[in-house]
Amino acid sequence: MAEEPNPAPTSTPAATLVTVTKTATTTSRPALPTALLDAARRIADTHRAEHGTPITAAHLGTRMGVALPVATAALAQL
């Protein structure tokens, strides 16, 4: 039995260089209202004074009646 020759190499497309730049819109936190941040700061300060530990995002969200991502964003901005 005769050996079949190797198939011709297929051409591969040239690699394309893509430059990714981070802009302010992709790296910034969501803008939260000043009143919400003020309330979060007051609650966080009161919690630290009463318990001696920082408040968690889950507890802050419960105290403020907001979703966890909002409470997390608020804590990150304090």
C-alpha positions as CSV (number, residue, x, y, z in Angstrom):
1,M,0.0,0.0,0.0
2,A,1.4,3.4,-1.0
3,E,1.7,6.0,1.6
4,E,-0.4,9.1,1.0
5,P,1.5,12.3,1.0
6,N,0.9,14.8,3.8
7,P,-1.9,17.2,2.9
8,A,-0.8,20.7,1.9
9,P,-0.6,22.9,4.9
10,T,-3.6,25.2,5.2
11,S,-3.0,28.8,5.4
12,T,-3.9,30.4,8.7
13,P,-5.1,33.9,8.9
14,A,-2.7,36.5,10.1
15,A,-3.1,37.3,13.8
16,T,-4.8,40.6,14.4
17,L,-3.5,42.8,17.2
18,V,-6.3,44.4,19.2
19,T,-5.5,47.1,21.7
20,V,-7.8,47.3,24.6
21,T,-7.9,50.5,26.6
22,K,-9.8,51.0,29.8
23,T,-11.8,54.1,29.8
24,A,-13.4,55.9,32.7
25,T,-16.7,54.4,31.9
26,T,-15.5,50.8,32.2
27,T,-13.6,51.2,35.4
28,S,-15.6,53.7,37.3
29,R,-18.1,52.8,40.0
30,P,-21.8,53.5,39.6
31,A,-22.6,57.0,40.6
32,L,-24.7,56.9,43.8
33,P,-26.8,59.7,45.0
34,T,-25.2,61.9,47.7
35,A,-28.1,61.3,50.0
36,L,-27.6,57.5,49.8
37,L,-23.9,57.8,50.5
38,D,-24.6,60.1,53.4
39,A,-27.0,57.6,54.9
40,A,-24.6,54.8,54.3
41,R,-21.8,56.7,56.0
42,R,-24.0,57.5,59.0
43,I,-25.1,53.9,59.4
44,A,-21.5,52.6,58.9
45,D,-20.1,55.0,61.5
46,T,-22.9,54.2,64.0
47,H,-22.2,50.4,63.5
48,R,-18.5,50.9,64.0
49,A,-19.1,52.9,67.2
50,E,-21.5,50.4,68.7
51,H,-19.7,47.2,67.6
52,G,-16.1,48.1,67.1
53,T,-16.1,46.5,63.7
54,P,-16.9,47.7,60.1
55,I,-20.3,47.0,58.8
56,T,-20.7,44.4,56.1
57,A,-22.3,45.1,52.7
58,A,-25.0,42.6,53.5
59,H,-25.8,44.3,56.8
60,L,-25.7,47.7,55.3
61,G,-28.0,46.7,52.5
62,T,-30.5,45.3,55.1
63,R,-30.3,48.4,57.2
64,M,-30.8,50.7,54.2
65,G,-33.3,48.5,52.4
66,V,-31.2,48.4,49.2
67,A,-29.9,45.5,47.1
68,L,-26.5,44.0,47.9
69,P,-24.7,45.5,44.8
70,V,-25.9,49.0,45.8
71,A,-24.7,48.5,49.4
72,T,-21.4,47.1,48.1
73,A,-20.9,50.1,45.9
74,A,-21.7,52.5,48.7
75,L,-19.2,50.8,51.0
76,A,-16.5,51.0,48.3
77,Q,-17.1,54.8,48.0
78,L,-17.0,55.5,51.7
